[in-house]
Structures are given as structure tokens and as C-alpha cells.
């Protein structure tokens, strides 16, 4: 292909990135190239795994209100969760931050790392709850510090990825909320890059409830350490499959759900072959983490869902 075509394409994309920043009120005198779809070599590779959140009611340590109240004998810790992943042929185990003991330290993180290694399970990442749309002040500082703390913890465990949220606009205008989120993301990405941890911004409602807003925000971040944590059950739009397909080229982690809920409709079973086909079409290479949120007992439903996921990923 002639060099002038490459140059023309580069200039066009650089201009698009600058225009996106200007639309957010963040443009400066220098044009910053927007994050582009991830370029990968070779064919798609999908690595099945499981998120600890799938057993959210059963962890001994839970940082949220439980839907069920299981007796102590039915509760588990993160080591037992890793054992479950090993028993069900998971390549990855996503250790959600909500289920770590309050006194977690580096020694505990290293024990988990060793335990997972000896079970032949990769700690695919962790997930933290946060809100980056808060105005300047102590609350915002705590949110950013909390994400940085979990970046550090992910690095100690050897986890390559940390899921983060954006947040809701609240009383702010969407433009102002996006500006605040972008500033926090760039600060955290700078820290993540120093620790070798990718951040994945999830399509988790708020200011990223729509695919266009999520893509606009991700493309505006000036860091190679950010991508999308693509949750297949979180777009409640008129065309969730289409929106997921648009975002898939930017995915650095995928949380796959067994249900989907288009706008104005009840929950329905997700078309798993279609979801995995969409990832393959995008050339995705990485973890496909089952995050089970349906009503059925996870001890019964999760093994079956994992079996089906593995069959679709690795057909006979």
C-alpha cells in the first residue's frame, strides 16, 4: 500500500481523536491520538474462566449485602473458589475484590498466587467497585486511592487485569461527569502502567450505559493501559448484541452472562454461540469469564454453564 495512504489514515485518525477530546471539553493545542481497536496477531483465542462474583452470597468475607444467608458450613473462601475453578477446568479465576479478608496483606496475596499456581489455575484479574465521577475532594481521592491499592494487589498476585467502573453523573452534566472520569482514569492508568496491570472499563450503566458513550470515553484516554471490560449482560439497549459487537475490538477482558435484557423486555437466555462468534469476529484473545447472576442456585447452575461454555469454545 502506498506510503501516502498510510499517512492519510494516520492524520485522519489523529484528527478524530482530537475531535473526541474537544467534544468532551478536554482538547488542548496538541492532538492526541485516540485509543484504537487492539491489534492482535494470529487467530482468536478464548480462555474460559469464572468470576468469584458468581458465588457472591457464599463467601465468608463479603463486602456487600447478600441475597441469601447460607449457613457457615456452606460458605467458602477464595482458596476454595480457586479449587472449584480447578475442578471445573477453568483456565482463569477472577478474584473479585469484595471477597478478600479485611486484613488482606501481601503475604495473603502471595499465598493465593501460590495456591492458584499449584492448582494449574491462572488468576485472570480482579474487580473493584468505584465511582470516578465525583468532584474534587476527599471522597474522590478515596475512590482513586482504592483503585490504585487494587492495582498494587493485582500486581502482587500476578493478575494482568483489573475491572473498574466509571460511575453515574448524578447532579453533574454528562460532559462534566465524563471529564472527571477521564481525569481519574488517566491518573490510575499511569499507576497501572508502572505495575504492569491493564485496566478494563466496564459497560456498567451510569455514564457508560450506551456503547457510544463508553467508546467515546475509552478512546479519549491517553494511555495504552486501558481497554474495555466487556460485560455481555450489561447493555440494556434496543440492540445489545450490536452494541457488544461494536465494543468487542477494544475488549481486554470479557465477563459473559447467561442472560441478556434488551430495553423494554424481560431477561432472556443469552445467545451464547452468537456472543462467542462476535468475539471471534473481533479477533479477541483473552479470558472469557463466566459471571453468573441468574436466579438458579449457582452450585447447580455454574458447573453446567461452564460445561456449555467450554464446549462452545473448544468444539469436539
C-alpha positions as CSV (number, residue, x, y, z in Angstrom):
1,X,0.0,0.0,0.0
2,X,1.5,3.4,-0.9
3,X,3.0,5.4,2.0
4,X,0.8,8.4,1.4
5,X,-2.3,6.3,2.2
6,X,-0.8,5.2,5.5
7,X,0.0,8.9,6.2
8,X,-3.5,10.0,5.3
9,X,-5.1,7.3,7.5
10,X,-2.8,8.3,10.4
11,X,-3.8,12.0,10.1
12,X,-7.5,11.2,9.8
13,X,-7.4,9.1,13.0
14,X,-5.3,11.6,14.9
15,X,-7.9,14.3,13.9
16,X,-10.7,12.0,15.0
17,X,-9.0,11.6,18.4
18,X,-8.6,15.4,18.8
19,X,-12.2,16.0,17.9
20,X,-13.3,13.4,20.5
21,X,-11.3,15.2,23.2
22,X,-12.7,18.5,22.1
23,X,-16.3,17.2,22.3
24,X,-15.5,16.3,26.0
25,X,-14.1,19.8,26.6
26,X,-10.6,18.2,27.1
27,X,-8.8,19.2,23.9
28,X,-5.6,21.1,24.0
29,X,-3.2,22.6,21.5
30,X,-1.6,19.2,20.7
31,X,-3.6,16.4,19.0
32,X,-3.5,13.2,20.9
33,X,-4.2,10.0,19.0
34,X,-7.3,8.1,20.4
35,X,-7.0,4.6,21.5
36,X,-7.8,2.3,18.6
37,X,-9.0,-1.3,18.4
38,X,-6.5,-3.7,19.8
39,X,-4.2,-5.1,17.1
40,X,-3.6,-8.8,17.6
41,X,-1.7,-11.4,15.6
42,X,-2.9,-14.9,14.9
43,X,-6.4,-16.2,15.3
44,X,-8.8,-15.6,18.2
45,X,-8.1,-17.5,21.4
46,X,-10.8,-17.7,24.1
47,X,-9.8,-18.8,27.6
48,X,-12.7,-19.9,29.8
49,X,-12.8,-18.9,33.4
50,X,-15.1,-18.0,36.3
51,X,-15.7,-14.9,38.4
52,X,-15.9,-15.1,42.1
53,X,-18.9,-12.8,42.0
54,X,-20.8,-15.9,40.7
55,X,-20.8,-17.1,44.3
56,X,-21.4,-13.7,45.8
57,X,-23.7,-15.0,48.6
58,X,-21.4,-17.7,49.7
59,X,-18.1,-16.0,50.6
60,X,-17.0,-15.8,54.2
61,X,-15.9,-12.3,53.6
62,X,-18.5,-10.3,51.5
63,X,-18.3,-6.5,51.1
64,X,-22.0,-6.2,50.1
65,X,-25.5,-7.2,51.1
66,X,-26.2,-10.9,50.5
67,X,-29.3,-12.1,48.7
68,X,-29.1,-15.4,50.5
69,X,-28.0,-16.2,54.0
70,X,-26.2,-19.5,53.8
71,X,-25.1,-21.3,57.0
72,X,-21.4,-21.2,57.8
73,X,-20.8,-24.7,56.6
74,X,-21.8,-23.6,53.0
75,X,-19.6,-20.6,53.0
76,X,-16.3,-20.5,51.1
77,X,-13.1,-18.5,50.9
78,X,-11.0,-17.6,47.9
79,X,-8.8,-20.6,48.1
80,X,-11.9,-22.9,47.9
81,X,-13.1,-20.9,45.0
82,X,-9.8,-21.5,43.2
83,X,-10.2,-25.2,43.9
84,X,-13.7,-25.1,42.4
85,X,-12.2,-23.5,39.3
86,X,-9.6,-26.2,39.0
87,X,-12.3,-28.9,39.4
88,X,-14.3,-27.5,36.5
89,X,-11.4,-27.0,34.1
90,X,-11.3,-23.2,34.3
91,X,-8.1,-21.6,32.9
92,X,-8.8,-18.4,34.7
93,X,-10.2,-17.4,38.1
94,X,-11.3,-13.8,38.6
95,X,-10.9,-12.9,42.3
96,X,-13.4,-10.1,42.9
97,X,-12.1,-7.6,45.5
98,X,-15.2,-7.8,47.6
99,X,-14.4,-11.2,48.9
100,X,-10.9,-10.7,50.3
101,X,-10.4,-10.6,54.1
102,X,-10.4,-7.1,55.6
103,X,-6.8,-7.7,56.8
104,X,-5.5,-8.7,53.4
105,X,-1.8,-8.0,53.0
106,X,0.9,-9.0,50.6
107,X,1.6,-12.3,52.4
108,X,-2.1,-13.3,51.9
109,X,-2.0,-12.3,48.2
110,X,1.2,-14.3,47.6
111,X,-0.4,-17.4,49.3
112,X,-3.3,-17.1,46.8
113,X,-0.9,-16.8,44.0
114,X,0.9,-19.9,45.1
115,X,-2.3,-21.8,45.7
116,X,-3.6,-21.0,42.2
117,X,-0.4,-21.9,40.5
118,X,-0.3,-25.3,42.2
119,X,-3.9,-25.9,41.0
120,X,-3.0,-25.0,37.5
121,X,-5.3,-22.0,37.5
122,X,-4.4,-18.5,36.3
123,X,-5.6,-15.5,38.4
124,X,-7.1,-13.7,35.4
125,X,-7.7,-10.5,37.2
126,X,-9.6,-8.8,39.9
127,X,-12.6,-6.4,40.0
128,X,-13.1,-3.3,42.1
129,X,-16.1,-1.1,42.7
130,X,-15.5,2.6,42.3
131,X,-17.0,5.9,41.2
132,X,-14.8,8.2,39.1
133,X,-17.5,10.9,38.6
134,X,-17.2,12.5,42.0
135,X,-16.0,16.2,42.1
136,X,-12.6,17.1,43.7
137,X,-12.5,16.4,47.4
138,X,-11.8,13.6,49.9
139,X,-14.5,11.2,48.5
140,X,-12.9,11.4,45.0
141,X,-9.4,11.0,46.5
142,X,-10.6,7.8,48.3
143,X,-12.0,6.3,45.1
144,X,-8.8,6.9,43.2
145,X,-6.7,5.6,46.1
146,X,-8.8,2.5,46.3
147,X,-8.3,1.6,42.7
148,X,-4.6,2.2,43.0
149,X,-4.5,-0.1,46.0
150,X,-6.1,-2.8,44.0
151,X,-3.8,-2.3,41.1
152,X,-0.9,-2.9,43.5
153,X,-2.7,-6.0,44.8
154,X,-3.3,-7.3,41.3
155,X,0.4,-6.9,40.6
156,X,1.4,-8.9,43.7
157,X,-0.9,-11.7,42.7
158,X,0.4,-11.6,39.1
159,X,-3.1,-10.7,37.8
160,X,-2.9,-8.9,34.5
161,X,-6.2,-7.1,34.7
162,X,-8.4,-5.0,37.0
163,X,-12.0,-4.2,36.2
164,X,-13.1,-0.6,37.0
165,X,-16.3,1.4,36.8
166,X,-17.0,4.9,35.6
167,X,-19.9,6.0,37.7
168,X,-23.1,7.9,37.4
169,X,-23.4,11.6,36.6
170,X,-25.7,12.4,39.5
171,X,-26.2,16.1,39.6
172,X,-23.5,16.8,37.1
173,X,-23.9,17.3,33.4
174,X,-22.8,14.3,31.3
175,X,-19.9,16.4,29.9
176,X,-18.6,17.3,33.3
177,X,-19.0,13.7,34.6
178,X,-17.1,12.3,31.6
179,X,-14.3,14.9,32.2
180,X,-13.9,13.9,35.8
181,X,-14.0,10.2,34.9
182,X,-11.4,10.7,32.2
183,X,-9.0,12.5,34.6
184,X,-9.3,9.8,37.2
185,X,-8.8,7.0,34.6
186,X,-5.7,8.6,33.2
187,X,-4.2,9.0,36.8
188,X,-5.0,5.4,37.5
189,X,-3.7,4.2,34.1
190,X,-0.4,5.9,34.8
191,X,-0.1,3.9,38.1
192,X,-1.3,0.7,36.4
193,X,1.3,1.1,33.7
194,X,4.0,1.2,36.3
195,X,2.7,-2.0,37.8
196,X,2.0,-3.9,34.6
197,X,-1.7,-4.2,35.1
198,X,-4.3,-3.5,32.4
199,X,-7.5,-1.6,33.4
200,X,-10.8,-2.6,31.9
201,X,-13.6,0.0,32.0
202,X,-16.8,-1.9,32.2
203,X,-20.1,-1.1,30.5
204,X,-21.8,-0.8,33.9
205,X,-24.5,1.8,33.5
206,X,-24.1,5.4,34.6
207,X,-22.2,7.5,32.0
208,X,-21.3,4.4,30.0
209,X,-24.7,2.8,29.8
210,X,-24.6,3.3,26.0
211,X,-22.0,1.9,23.7
212,X,-21.3,5.3,22.1
213,X,-20.5,6.9,25.4
214,X,-18.3,4.0,26.5
215,X,-16.3,4.1,23.3
216,X,-16.0,7.9,23.4
217,X,-14.6,7.8,26.9
218,X,-12.2,4.9,26.2
219,X,-11.0,6.4,23.0
220,X,-10.2,9.7,24.8
221,X,-7.9,8.2,27.5
222,X,-4.2,8.9,26.8
223,X,-2.8,5.6,27.9
224,X,-2.1,2.2,26.4
225,X,-3.1,0.6,29.7
226,X,-6.9,0.9,29.3
227,X,-9.4,-1.2,27.4
228,X,-13.0,-2.3,27.8
229,X,-14.1,-5.0,30.3
230,X,-16.9,-6.2,28.2
231,X,-19.9,-7.5,30.3
232,X,-22.3,-9.2,27.9
233,X,-25.3,-8.7,30.2
234,X,-24.9,-5.0,30.9
235,X,-26.2,-3.3,27.8
236,X,-29.9,-2.8,28.3
237,X,-30.3,-1.1,24.9
238,X,-32.6,-1.9,21.9
239,X,-29.7,-3.8,20.3
240,X,-27.4,-5.2,23.0
241,X,-25.8,-7.7,20.6
242,X,-25.0,-4.9,18.1
243,X,-23.6,-2.7,20.9
244,X,-21.4,-5.5,22.3
245,X,-20.1,-6.2,18.8
246,X,-19.1,-2.5,18.4
247,X,-17.1,-2.6,21.7
248,X,-15.5,-6.1,21.3
249,X,-12.5,-4.8,19.3
250,X,-11.5,-2.8,22.4
251,X,-12.0,-5.6,24.9
252,X,-9.2,-6.6,27.3
253,X,-11.4,-8.9,29.4
254,X,-14.8,-10.4,28.9
255,X,-17.4,-11.3,31.5
256,X,-20.0,-13.5,29.9
257,X,-23.5,-13.8,31.3
258,X,-26.1,-16.5,30.7
259,X,-28.9,-13.8,30.3
260,X,-29.4,-10.6,28.4
261,X,-32.1,-7.9,28.7
262,X,-32.8,-5.7,25.8
263,X,-34.6,-2.4,26.5
264,X,-38.2,-2.8,27.4
265,X,-38.0,-6.6,27.7
266,X,-37.7,-9.1,30.4
267,X,-34.5,-11.1,30.9
268,X,-34.0,-13.9,28.4
269,X,-31.3,-16.5,27.8
270,X,-28.3,-15.1,26.1
271,X,-27.4,-16.4,22.7
272,X,-24.0,-17.8,23.7
273,X,-22.9,-19.0,20.3
274,X,-23.6,-15.5,18.9
275,X,-21.7,-13.9,21.7
276,X,-18.6,-16.1,21.2
277,X,-18.9,-15.7,17.5
278,X,-18.8,-11.9,17.9
279,X,-15.6,-12.2,20.0
280,X,-14.0,-14.5,17.3
281,X,-15.0,-12.0,14.6
282,X,-13.2,-9.3,16.6
283,X,-10.1,-11.4,16.8
284,X,-10.3,-11.4,20.6
285,X,-7.6,-13.2,22.5
286,X,-8.1,-13.4,26.2
287,X,-10.2,-14.6,29.1
288,X,-13.9,-15.2,28.8
289,X,-15.0,-15.2,32.4
290,X,-18.4,-16.6,33.3
291,X,-20.1,-14.2,35.8
292,X,-23.2,-15.9,36.9
293,X,-26.1,-13.7,38.0
294,X,-29.2,-15.7,37.2
295,X,-31.7,-16.8,39.8
296,X,-30.9,-20.6,39.9
297,X,-28.6,-21.9,42.7
298,X,-25.0,-21.3,41.4
299,X,-23.8,-24.6,42.9
300,X,-26.1,-26.3,40.4
301,X,-26.1,-23.8,37.5
302,X,-22.5,-22.8,37.3
303,X,-21.0,-26.2,36.5
304,X,-23.5,-26.7,33.7
305,X,-22.9,-23.2,32.4
306,X,-19.1,-23.8,32.4
307,X,-19.5,-27.1,30.6
308,X,-21.5,-25.4,27.8
309,X,-19.1,-22.5,27.7
310,X,-16.1,-24.9,27.3
311,X,-18.0,-26.9,24.6
312,X,-18.6,-23.7,22.6
313,X,-15.1,-22.5,23.0
314,X,-13.5,-25.9,22.2
315,X,-15.9,-27.8,20.0
316,X,-15.1,-31.5,19.5
